[in-house]
Amino acid sequence: MPLRVVIRKDTGALTIDGRVNGKRYQRRAQSQTIALAREEAAAWEAEILRTAWYGERSGVHTFGEAVIKYLEAKLRTDVTRAMLERLINAIGPSTPLKDIDQDTISRLRGGIFASASEATILRHAITPLRAVLRYVSKGKMKWCDPPDFETPRIIEGRTLFFLPAQAELLIAALSPHVVPLIVLLFCTGMRLSEAVYLNWSDVDLVGGRVIVWADRTKSGKRRNVMLPTRAICALANLPHRDGRVFRWAQQSRKDGPPTGMALRRPQGSVAAAG
């Protein structure tokens, strides 16, 4: 039975109903005009038959479906999940993949990234969006064409260095419980997230090194970090040897950042000069 337009007795709404290739299809018509509803039914039936013969059209899947497939493919970091959630809210989960193009980036630049730098747009918008579209465009899926976004020209910013005397002044002004963490960061160049989530099981004070596992590194690869004498002494003076190295950093507050984490990073990247 081909698709036909029927009038629901309870609501009076026009509904498209019928069977195509032995499968039942039903949905409410987008128009309340009988002639337009019949045209919609005919177009829908033609699309169903075309898909059965040639396969799905490229780009008919939605951005929300693509993100789900990307997240299911392998374990993603919390940062990646947060970025994708933000993009879904901005772009819309029901947006067809065929409608995501350079104009989408322009709308993001004028919307949620209105005050962001080009580097931030590249890192938080273009890169994760490109990763999702690349994943669903390859292999057997081929849900869309490979993404072809323009990459903004990034002007490398200055690195703000702490001179040794400046580092010593900062350490002297800190609360005592924060000092071991900051000393470790200055001595090793570890990222804050790597240090905060460091466990004693990954610390070797005798050998003078720590292991940073792949799920905590930016590159996604495990690395060993050598500890200078001052970093070893700072860690050795901590009163415990089990669980998280910096326990206070995990004590969250409802009204702000984790206890003791009130330090703000200045503009630009920061490194300690030797």
N, C-alpha and C positions, 0 to 999 in steps of 0.2 A: 504494500500500500504506500503510494508516494506521500510526501509531506503535504498536509492540507491545513487550512486555517479553520479553527472552530471557535465558537463563542462559549465561554464558560458560563454555566447557568447561575452559579453563585455570585460571581463578580461582574459578569458581562465583558470581561477582558478577552481580547483576541489571543488565541494560543495556537502555535504551530505544533502539529502532532502528526505522527506517522512512523512508518518503518522504511528503512533503506538498507538493502543487502541483508535483510533479516534482523536488523538491530533497531530498537525503538528509540526515537528521538522526540523530545518535547521541550519547548521553552515558550515563554511569553513573547509575543511579537513586540517589536519596538515602536510600532505605530498602531493607532486605533482606527486607522482607515483600512477598510477591507482590501482595497486594491493594492495599497502599499504592502500590507501584510502578506498578500499572496506573492508579490514580487520578492519579498524577503524569504519566503518559504522556498521559492524556486531557486534563488541564489544559494541558500543554505544547502539544499539538496544537491546542487551542482558541485558545491565545494566538498561535500561529503564524498561524492562519487570520484571527484578529481583526486582527493587525498587517498582513497582506497586504491586508485590506479597508479598514481605517480608518487605517492608519499606526501608527507606534510610539507607545506611551503616553508622556506627559510624565513625565520624571524617571527613566526606566529606565537612562539612561546613567550612568556612574560619575564620581566627582570626578576621578579620574586622567585619564579621557578628556577631560573638560572643560578641565583644566589644559593638556593637550597641544594642544588646539585653540586655546586662548588664547595660548600661547607661539608657535604656528605663524602666528598672524594677522599679527604684525609683530615687529620687533626689540624685545625687552624688556631692561631693564638687569639687571646682575648682582645688584643688590639685590633687584629684583622676583623674579628666579628663586630666590634664596636664601629669600625669604619664602614663596614657593609650595612649595618643597621641604620647608620646615619644616611647613607646613600639611598637605601630603600625608602626611607621616610621622605627624602627630598625628591627622588625621581618618581616614586610610586610603584608598588609591587605589581600592579596590573599593566604597567607600560610594556607594550610589545618590544621585543628586542630589535625589530627592524626600525623602530623609532628612536633608538639610542644612537646618536651621532655627535658630530662636533658641536651642534647646537645645544645638545644636552650639557656639554662642558661649559658652554657660554652661559646657560641658565644657572648652573651651579655657581659659576664665578660671580654672577650678579645676585645670587640668593644666599645660601648658607655660607658661602666663602667670599662674601662681599668685601670683607676687611682683611682677607688672608693674602699672604704673599704668594708669588708664583711657585715657590718651592713647596709651600703647604698644599696648594692646589694639586701639584704633581704628586705629592706623597699621599694625600688623603682622598683624592678624587680620581685622578687619571689612572694612577697605578693600580689601585684595587679594582676599578671598573674595567680596565683593560685585562686584568688577570681573570676576572669572571667571564668576560666575553670570549677570551681566547680559549678558556677551558671548554665552554659549550659549543665552540665553533669547530672543534677538531674531532678526530676519531669517527665513531659511528653516529654521534649525536648530530653534528652539523646544524645546530639550532639557528645559527646566524652566520653572517660573513665575519671574517676576522676583523677585529677593531682597527681603525686607522685614525687615531687621534693625533692632533698636532701636539708635540711636546714643547712646553714653554721654555724659553731661553732663561737659564738660571745663572745669575751673577753670584759667584761664590762670595760669601760674606767673610768678614774678618774673624779670626779666632782670638778671643779675649783670654790672655794668659794670666795666671796667677804666678807672680814671681815668688821665690822661696820666702822672702820676708812677709809678703802679703798673705801667703798661705798660713804662716805661723801666727799672724795677727788674727786671721779668721778662726783658727783652731783655739786660740786663747780666749776668744769671745764666746765660744760655744758652751752649751750645757754639757756637763761631764759625760752623760749617757750618749751624746751624739758624737763625741770625739772619735771613738774607734771607727765608726762608719766613715767619717770624713777623711780620717787618716788613710784608711784603706783605699778610698777613691783617689786621693791625691797620689798615693804611692803606686797604684796599679793602673789607673785609667779605666777601671771597670765602670760600666754603666750603672746608674742608680738602681735600676730594676734588677740587675744581676746581683748586686751586693745585698739589697734588701731581702731577696729571697734565698740567700745563701744558707746552706745547711752545714752543720758541723761534720756530717758524714763526707762532705766534699772538701774539707779543709785538712791539709797536712802541715801542721806547724813545724814538725821535725824536718820534713823535706822542703819546707818553705814554698808551698804552692797550693792553689785551689783549683778545682775543676768547675767550669761553667758549662752546664749541659746545653745541648742544642736547642731545647725548647725555651731557653732564656737568652739566647744570643740573637743579634740582629741578622747575622748571616745564616742562621739555622744550622750551624756546625759547632760541635763541641770544641772547646779550647782550654788549655791549661794557662793559668796566670801565676807568674812567679811573684813571691812575696819578699820585698826588701825587709831588712831587719826591723825597721820601725813599725811596719805593718804587722810583723809577727808579734812584736811586743804588745801592740795595741790589742790584738785579738787574744793573746795569751792572758791578758789582765781581765778579760771578761769572766764573770763568776760561774758560768755554766759551760758544759761541753756536750750538750745534746740538743736536738731539734734545730730551730732557726738560730743563726748566729746573733742576729739583731731582733730580739723578741719584741722590744718596745715598738718597732716599726710596724708590727702587725696589729697593734691595739687601735682599732678604728674608733672614730668619734662620729656621732650623728650630725654634728654641726660643722665638720671640717675635715681636713686631711688626717692621716694617721698621726698619733701623738708623737711630737718631736720632729715632724716633717714640715715645719713651717718655713724652711729655707726656700727662697725663691731664686731661680736661676736667672742671671742677667741675660740681656739680649745677645744673641750670637752664641757660638759654642765656647766652652770654657775648658782650658787645659792648664795643667801645672807645669811651669817652666823649671827645668832642672838647673 
